[in-house]
Amino acid sequence: MALPDEPRPAVLPSCPLPSRICDVVRSERPGSCCGMAMAGFRTAKYQLPEWHRRNAGVYYNALTVSEEAERGRAEAKNLMKHAAASAQRAQEHSKSTLGQRLGDIDFWRMELQKEIMELDAETNLLAAQKLRLERALDATEVPYAVVTDNLECRERRQPPDLVIDEVERQLLKEADLIRDIRELLKRTIIQATTQIRSNRIQKENCELDWSDKVQTYHIDDKCGSYCTDSTNVQSHPSSVKFEENASTPKSWAQFSHDNISRAEQEKLASVQLRSLINSVIHDAGQDLRVQRAAVSEALHGHCRQLEQAKLGLERHLEQILKDIGEEEANIMNLKKAIRDKEAFLKVAQTRLYDRSFRPNIELCRDEAQFRLVSEVEELAVFLEALKRKLMESEQNLKNLEETRMKLEKEIAVKANSIFIDSQKCLGNRARFPVDLEVASYQQ
């Protein structure tokens, strides 16, 4: 700043730049008596036009900032209004969509509940029919004992009266008939048990689906009741995504439809099986009534057939046991071969590993390196082939063991049948049941 008694510096011509609000004109004071000590001092002051221009620039900047702020406030107000309306519409639309979804869930839930009740009732009816089969099966024990007792009594006849006559042939025919009926009843019981299990499994599937529907209904119903005033809402940013295992509306509806369809199929199969059970019990009772007074020689021949079958099974069992021993030895040899090849493989891999530590240029892909890699590959191929063959041999051994168990079971069944037919099933024809169908309803 210049001293008060100094004269005004001369104004130098200047060309103001567009980017500057004002220009500073610098001048050098002429020499004076009172300012000799200030010789060489340079100063600058604003000129009056520059001062006005600067004020105008400040006013313009303030006006521009004010207009931008006002425009921003208006845009923010419009944005808030639009966002509020859009959020309200989106929330109402989501609530409406949830309501429609609740209707769909309720529809399938009611359908599943209806199917569960019907399937449960059908399962109970089938269980009652299965109980009839079990009682009918129990009722066949008496006629079987009667036939066996008759045959044992006829075996005690002395020659030459110990002949195969029509009575004995009819007795054996009756015994065959009773066994056939018992086997049929057993198979039907197994079929009924399997069907009951299938019914319950499908009922459980429907119940699980129904339970999921109930839980989902409560969840969506709770979601539909949420609003901005709810106290139990909070931010869950990570929830805005679709799960990889999420279903589509089509697959969701198809899942329940398939459950209901399978339940209908099981229910239809159960109804048909109940009708079959009625026919089986009725036909078996009628056959027993027709054959009740007849006797036959078939039981003796049948016992011989059982003995032959048992011997044949025993021969097969002997061969199977021999095969099992050979297969076990083969498995041991394969395991030993695998261990041997693994030892060779470890040697080759260790060589490759140690050679990987060769320093600098010595880490060369030489012929030895290629040969070692080739050796590892060849050993790996052989090991894989041996392991596959070991798996096949183990599976063969497993099959042989299963066959052995089946043969032993069949032999035990045949031995038991021979024991029952020849010794245990004693009875009297006076205890022959009148009607198998009636016996199936008795306690």
C-alpha positions in Angstrom: 0.0 0.0 0.0 1.3 3.5 -0.9 2.0 6.2 1.7 -0.7 8.9 2.2 1.5 11.7 1.0 2.7 9.9 -2.1 1.3 10.9 -5.4 -1.0 8.5 -7.3 1.0 6.2 -9.6 0.6 6.6 -13.2 -1.9 4.2 -14.9 -0.2 2.0 -17.5 -2.2 0.9 -20.5 -3.5 -2.7 -19.9 -5.5 -5.4 -21.8 -7.7 -7.2 -19.3 -7.9 -11.0 -19.7 -11.4 -12.6 -19.9 -10.6 -15.0 -17.1 -9.6 -12.4 -14.6 -12.0 -10.2 -12.7 -9.5 -7.3 -12.4 -6.0 -6.4 -13.3 -3.4 -5.0 -11.1 -1.4 -2.2 -12.5 2.0 -1.9 -11.1 4.0 1.4 -11.4 7.2 2.7 -10.0 7.0 5.9 -7.8 9.1 8.9 -9.1 11.7 10.1 -6.7 10.7 12.7 -4.1 12.4 14.3 -1.1 10.2 12.5 1.4 10.4 9.2 -0.3 14.1 8.9 -0.9 14.2 6.2 1.6 11.6 4.3 -0.4 13.6 4.4 -3.6 13.1 1.2 -5.5 9.9 0.2 -3.6 7.1 -1.1 -6.0 3.3 -1.0 -5.1 -0.1 -1.7 -6.8 -3.7 -0.6 -6.3 -7.0 -1.4 -7.9 -8.5 1.2 -10.2 -12.1 2.2 -9.7 -13.5 0.4 -12.8 -11.7 -2.6 -11.7 -13.3 -2.4 -8.3 -16.8 -2.1 -9.9 -16.1 -5.0 -12.2 -15.0 -7.1 -9.3 -18.1 -6.3 -7.3 -20.3 -7.1 -10.4 -18.5 -10.4 -10.7 -19.1 -11.3 -7.1 -22.8 -10.3 -7.5 -23.1 -12.5 -10.6 -21.4 -15.5 -8.9 -23.8 -15.1 -5.9 -26.8 -14.9 -8.2 -25.6 -17.9 -10.2 -25.1 -20.0 -7.1 -28.5 -18.9 -5.7 -30.2 -19.8 -9.0 -28.5 -23.2 -9.0 -29.4 -23.8 -5.4 -33.0 -22.9 -6.1 -33.1 -25.1 -9.2 -31.6 -27.9 -7.1 -34.2 -27.5 -4.4 -37.0 -27.6 -7.0 -35.5 -30.7 -8.6 -35.0 -32.3 -5.2 -38.6 -31.5 -4.3 -39.9 -33.0 -7.6 -37.6 -36.0 -7.1 -38.8 -36.6 -3.5 -42.4 -36.3 -4.7 -41.9 -38.7 -7.6 -39.9 -41.1 -5.4 -42.6 -41.1 -2.7 -45.3 -41.8 -5.2 -43.3 -44.4 -7.0 -42.4 -46.1 -3.7 -46.0 -46.1 -2.6 -47.1 -47.6 -6.0 -44.3 -50.2 -5.8 -45.3 -51.1 -2.3 -49.0 -51.4 -3.2 -48.1 -53.4 -6.3 -45.9 -55.7 -4.2 -48.6 -56.1 -1.6 -51.1 -56.9 -4.4 -48.7 -59.5 -5.8 -48.2 -61.0 -2.4 -52.0 -61.2 -2.1 -52.2 -63.1 -5.4 -49.4 -65.3 -4.3 -51.2 -66.0 -1.0 -54.2 -67.1 -3.1 -52.1 -69.5 -5.1 -50.5 -70.9 -2.0 -53.8 -71.3 -0.3 -55.2 -73.2 -3.4 -52.4 -75.7 -3.5 -52.4 -76.0 0.3 -56.1 -76.9 0.3 -55.6 -79.4 -2.6 -52.7 -81.0 -0.7 -54.7 -81.2 2.5 -57.6 -82.8 0.7 -55.2 -85.3 -1.0 -53.5 -86.1 2.4 -56.9 -86.8 4.0 -58.0 -89.0 1.1 -54.7 -90.9 1.0 -54.7 -91.5 4.7 -58.3 -92.9 4.6 -57.3 -95.1 1.6 -54.2 -96.3 3.5 -56.4 -97.3 6.5 -58.7 -99.2 4.2 -55.8 -101.0 2.6 -54.3 -101.8 6.1 -57.6 -103.4 7.0 -57.5 -105.5 3.8 -53.9 -106.4 4.7 -55.1 -107.6 8.1 -57.7 -109.7 6.3 -54.9 -111.3 4.3 -52.9 -112.0 7.4 -55.9 -113.6 9.1 -56.6 -115.7 5.9 -53.0 -116.7 5.8 -53.2 -117.8 9.5 -56.4 -119.7 8.7 -54.7 -121.8 6.0 -52.5 -123.4 8.6 -55.2 -125.7 9.9 -56.1 -127.3 6.5 -52.4 -127.7 5.7 -51.9 -129.6 9.0 -55.0 -131.7 8.2 -53.6 -132.8 4.8 -50.1 -133.6 6.3 -51.7 -135.6 9.1 -53.7 -137.6 6.5 -50.6 -138.3 4.5 -48.6 -139.4 7.6 -51.4 -141.8 8.6 -51.4 -143.3 5.1 -47.6 -143.8 5.2 -48.0 -146.2 8.1 -49.8 -148.7 6.0 -48.1 -152.0 5.5 -47.3 -153.6 2.1 -48.9 -154.4 -0.1 -51.6 -151.9 0.9 -49.0 -149.2 0.9 -50.0 -148.0 -2.6 -50.3 -144.7 -4.3 -54.1 -144.4 -4.8 -56.4 -141.7 -5.9 -56.9 -140.6 -2.3 -53.3 -139.9 -1.9 -53.1 -138.1 -5.2 -56.0 -135.9 -4.1 -54.4 -135.2 -0.8 -51.2 -134.0 -2.5 -53.2 -131.9 -4.9 -54.9 -130.3 -1.9 -51.5 -129.7 -0.2 -50.2 -128.0 -3.4 -53.3 -125.9 -3.5 -52.9 -124.8 0.0 -49.3 -123.9 -0.5 -50.1 -122.0 -3.6 -52.8 -120.1 -1.7 -50.4 -119.3 1.1 -47.7 -118.1 -1.3 -50.3 -116.0 -3.1 -51.4 -114.6 0.2 -47.8 -113.9 1.2 -47.1 -112.2 -2.1 -50.3 -110.2 -1.8 -49.4 -109.2 1.8 -45.9 -108.1 0.6 -47.6 -106.2 -2.2 -50.1 -104.6 0.3 -47.2 -103.7 2.6 -45.3 -102.2 -0.2 -48.3 -100.2 -1.3 -49.0 -99.0 2.2 -45.4 -97.9 2.4 -45.7 -96.1 -0.9 -48.9 -94.5 0.3 -47.3 -93.3 3.5 -44.2 -92.1 1.7 -46.3 -90.1 -0.8 -48.5 -88.9 2.1 -45.3 -87.7 3.8 -44.2 -85.9 0.6 -47.6 -84.2 0.4 -47.4 -83.3 4.1 -43.9 -81.8 3.7 -45.2 -79.8 0.7 -48.3 -78.8 2.7 -46.1 -77.8 5.7 -43.9 -75.7 3.4 -47.0 -74.1 1.9 -48.3 -73.3 5.4 -45.0 -71.8 6.5 -44.7 -69.9 3.3 -48.3 -68.6 3.6 -47.5 -67.3 7.1 -44.3 -65.7 5.8 -46.0 -64.0 2.8 -48.9 -63.0 5.0 -46.5 -61.4 7.4 -44.6 -59.7 4.5 -47.9 -58.4 3.2 -48.7 -56.7 6.5 -45.4 -54.8 6.6 -45.5 -51.1 6.0 -43.2 -48.1 6.6 -44.6 -47.7 10.1 -43.8 -51.3 11.0 -41.4 -51.6 13.9 -39.8 -54.9 12.9 -38.4 -53.9 9.5 -34.8 -53.2 9.0 -32.2 -53.1 6.2 -31.1 -56.3 4.6 -29.0 -55.3 1.6 -27.8 -58.8 0.9 -31.4 -60.1 0.4 -31.7 -58.3 -2.9 -30.7 -61.4 -5.0 -32.1 -64.6 -6.4 -31.1 -67.8 -4.8 -29.4 -70.2 -7.2 -31.7 -73.0 -6.1 -34.9 -70.9 -6.2 -37.8 -72.3 -8.2 -39.9 -70.6 -10.9 -43.6 -70.1 -10.6 -44.0 -72.9 -13.2 -41.8 -75.3 -11.5 -43.3 -74.4 -8.1 -46.8 -75.2 -9.3 -45.6 -78.3 -11.2 -44.0 -79.6 -8.0 -47.3 -79.6 -6.1 -49.1 -80.8 -9.1 -46.7 -83.7 -9.4 -47.1 -84.5 -5.7 -50.9 -84.6 -6.0 -50.7 -86.6 -9.3 -48.4 -89.2 -7.7 -50.7 -89.3 -4.7 -53.7 -89.9 -7.0 -51.7 -92.7 -8.7 -50.9 -94.3 -5.4 -54.5 -94.0 -4.3 -55.7 -95.6 -7.5 -53.2 -98.4 -7.2 -54.4 -98.9 -3.6 -58.0 -99.1 -4.7 -57.2 -101.6 -7.4 -55.1 -103.7 -4.9 -58.0 -103.7 -2.4 -60.2 -105.1 -5.2 -57.6 -107.7 -6.0 -57.4 -108.7 -2.3 -61.1 -109.3 -2.3 -60.8 -111.5 -5.3 -57.8 -113.4 -4.0 -59.5 -114.2 -0.7 -62.8 -115.1 -2.4 -61.2 -117.4 -5.0 -58.9 -119.0 -2.5 -61.8 -119.8 -0.2 -63.8 -121.2 -3.1 -60.9 -123.4 -4.2 -60.4 -124.7 -0.7 -64.1 -125.6 -0.4 -64.0 -127.5 -3.7 -60.8 -129.4 -2.8 -61.7 -130.0 0.8 -63.1 -133.5 0.3 -60.5 -134.7 -2.2 -57.2 -136.4 -1.6 -54.2 -136.9 -3.8 -50.7 -138.4 -4.1 -49.2 -135.1 -5.1 -47.8 -134.3 -1.6 -45.4 -137.3 -1.7 -44.2 -136.3 -5.2 -43.9 -132.7 -4.1 -41.8 -133.6 -1.2 -39.4 -135.4 -3.5 -39.4 -132.4 -5.8 -38.5 -130.3 -2.7 -35.7 -132.6 -1.9 -34.4 -132.5 -5.4 -34.6 -128.8 -5.5 -32.8 -128.6 -2.2 -30.0 -130.9 -3.5 -29.7 -128.8 -6.6 -29.4 -125.7 -4.6 -26.8 -127.3 -2.4 -24.8 -128.2 -5.5 -25.0 -124.6 -6.7 -24.1 -123.4 -3.3 -21.0 -125.6 -3.3 -19.9 -124.2 -6.7 -20.6 -120.7 -5.4 -18.4 -121.3 -2.3 -15.6 -122.5 -4.6 -16.0 -119.4 -6.8 -15.9 -117.2 -3.7 -12.6 -118.7 -2.6 -11.1 -118.2 -6.0 -12.4 -114.7 -6.2 -11.0 -113.8 -2.8 -7.6 -115.1 -3.9 -7.8 -113.1 -7.1 -8.6 -110.0 -5.1 -5.6 -110.6 -2.9 -3.4 -111.0 -6.0 -4.8 -107.8 -7.4 -4.1 -105.8 -4.2 -0.6 -107.1 -4.1 0.0 -106.1 -7.7 -1.4 -102.7 -7.0 1.0 -102.3 -4.0 3.9 -103.4 -6.2 3.0 -100.9 -8.9 2.6 -98.2 -6.3 6.1 -98.9 -5.1 7.5 -98.5 -8.6 5.4 -95.3 -9.0 6.8 -93.9 -5.8 10.3 -94.5 -7.0 9.7 -92.8 -10.4 7.9 -89.9 -8.7 10.7 -89.5 -6.1 13.3 -89.4 -8.9 11.3 -86.7 -10.7 10.9 -84.8 -7.5 14.6 -84.9 -6.6 15.6 -84.0 -10.2 13.3 -80.9 -9.9 16.0 -79.4 -7.6 18.8 -79.4 -10.2 20.3 -75.9 -10.2 20.0 -73.3 -13.0 20.8 -74.6 -16.4 21.1 -78.2 -15.1 17.3 -78.3 -14.9 17.2 -79.8 -18.3 14.5 -81.7 -20.1 16.9 -84.5 -21.0 16.1 -88.0 -22.1 16.1 -89.3 -18.5 13.4 -86.7 -17.6 11.2 -87.8 -20.5 11.7 -91.4 -19.6 10.8 -90.8 -16.0 7.6 -89.0 -17.0 6.7 -91.7 -19.4 7.3 -94.3 -16.7 5.0 -92.5 -14.3 2.3 -92.3 -17.0 2.6 -95.9 -17.8 2.5 -96.9 -14.2 -0.5 -94.7 -13.7 -2.3 -96.4 -16.6 -1.5 -99.9 -15.2 -2.6 -98.8 -11.7 -5.9 -97.5 -13.0 -6.5 -100.7 -14.9 -5.6 -102.8 -11.9 -7.9 -100.7 -9.6 -10.8 -101.0 -12.1 -10.2 -104.8 -12.2 -10.1 -104.9 -8.4 -13.4 -103.0 -8.2 -14.9 -105.5 -10.7 -13.5 -108.4 -8.7 -14.9 -107.0 -5.5 -18.3 -106.5 -7.1 -18.2 -110.0 -8.4 -17.3 -111.2 -4.9 -20.2 -109.2 -3.5 -22.5 -110.7 -6.1 -21.3 -114.2 -5.2 -21.8 -113.5 -1.5 -25.3 -112.3 -2.2 -26.0 -115.4 -4.4 -24.6 -117.5 -1.6 -26.9 -115.9 1.0 -29.9 -116.3 -1.4 -29.0 -120.0 -2.0 -28.6 -120.6 1.7 -32.0 -118.9 2.3 -33.6 -121.0 -0.4 -32.1 -124.2 1.0 -33.4 -123.3 4.4 -36.8 -122.6 3.0 -36.8 -125.9 1.2 -35.6 -127.8 4.3 -38.3 -126.1 6.3 -41.0 -127.0 3.8 -39.9 -130.6 3.8 -39.8 -130.7 7.6 -43.3 -129.1 7.8 -44.8 -131.3 5.0 -43.4 -134.6 6.4 -43.4 -134.2 10.1 -44.8 -131.0 11.7 -48.1 -130.3 10.0 -50.3 -132.8 11.7 -54.0 -132.3 12.0 -57.4 -133.6 11.6 -59.8 -132.9 8.7 -62.6 -132.3 11.2 -60.8 -129.0 12.0 -60.8 -128.0 8.4 -62.1 -124.4 8.2 -65.5 -124.0 6.5 -64.8 -120.7 4.7 -61.5 -118.9 4.3 -63.3 -115.6 3.4 -65.2 -115.8 6.7 -62.1 -116.6 8.6 -60.4 -113.4 7.3 -62.9 -111.3 9.3 -62.6 -113.3 12.5 -60.3 -112.1 15.3 
